[in-house]
Amino acid sequence: IMIRSGSEILARKYRIRMRGIDAPELKMTYGKESKDALVKLIGEKSTRIYVYEQDQFGRYVGDIYCDSVFIQ
């Protein structure tokens, strides 16, 4: 979330898990490739995230849209 007020920017980081996706963890086979593909797809772009719940690890679980395209 970024809130801009004049010359001030407030940014917060959240851990998001895509709903319905079972992607490999970074240390697993193809984990880095999976992350790189996602960053290439949505990195530095405006996204909209619809959050449904939190998982047992405190991550927000939701659907991600980038430029009105459903990412999952």
C-alpha positions as CSV (number, residue, x, y, z in Angstrom):
1,I,0.0,0.0,0.0
2,M,1.4,3.4,-0.9
3,I,-0.2,6.6,0.3
4,R,1.1,9.8,-1.2
5,S,0.6,13.1,0.5
6,G,2.5,16.0,-1.0
7,S,6.1,14.8,-0.9
8,E,5.5,12.1,1.6
9,I,5.1,8.4,0.8
10,L,3.9,5.7,3.3
11,A,4.6,2.2,2.1
12,R,3.8,-1.1,3.8
13,K,4.9,-4.6,2.9
14,Y,2.5,-7.6,3.2
15,R,3.1,-11.3,2.5
16,I,0.5,-12.4,0.0
17,R,-0.3,-16.0,-1.0
18,M,-2.2,-16.4,-4.3
19,R,-5.5,-18.2,-3.7
20,G,-5.6,-21.6,-5.4
21,I,-1.9,-21.7,-6.4
22,D,0.6,-24.2,-5.0
23,A,3.9,-22.7,-6.1
24,P,7.3,-24.0,-5.0
25,E,9.1,-22.4,-2.2
26,L,12.3,-20.5,-3.1
27,K,14.6,-23.3,-2.0
28,M,12.7,-26.0,-3.9
29,T,13.2,-27.1,-7.5
30,Y,12.0,-24.3,-9.8
31,G,11.4,-21.9,-6.8
32,K,13.6,-19.2,-8.2
33,E,12.2,-19.6,-11.7
34,S,8.7,-19.3,-10.3
35,K,9.5,-16.1,-8.5
36,D,11.3,-14.6,-11.5
37,A,8.3,-15.3,-13.7
38,L,5.9,-13.6,-11.3
39,V,8.1,-10.6,-10.9
40,K,8.4,-10.3,-14.7
41,L,4.6,-10.5,-15.0
42,I,3.7,-7.9,-12.3
43,G,6.9,-6.3,-11.1
44,E,6.7,-2.5,-10.8
45,K,3.1,-2.4,-12.1
46,S,-0.1,-1.4,-10.4
47,T,-1.9,-4.4,-8.8
48,R,-5.2,-4.9,-7.1
49,I,-5.5,-7.7,-4.5
50,Y,-8.7,-9.0,-3.1
51,V,-7.9,-10.6,0.3
52,Y,-10.1,-13.4,1.6
53,E,-8.3,-14.7,4.7
54,Q,-5.0,-15.2,6.5
55,D,-3.3,-18.5,6.5
56,Q,-1.6,-20.3,9.4
57,F,1.7,-18.5,8.6
58,G,0.1,-15.0,8.8
59,R,0.1,-14.5,5.0
60,Y,-2.9,-12.8,3.3
61,V,-4.6,-15.2,0.9
62,G,-6.2,-13.5,-2.1
63,D,-6.7,-13.0,-5.8
64,I,-4.3,-10.7,-7.7
65,Y,-5.1,-8.6,-10.7
66,C,-2.6,-6.6,-12.7
67,D,-3.9,-4.1,-15.2
68,S,-7.3,-5.8,-14.8
69,V,-5.8,-9.2,-15.7
70,F,-6.4,-12.1,-13.3
71,I,-2.9,-13.3,-12.5
72,Q,-3.4,-16.7,-11.1
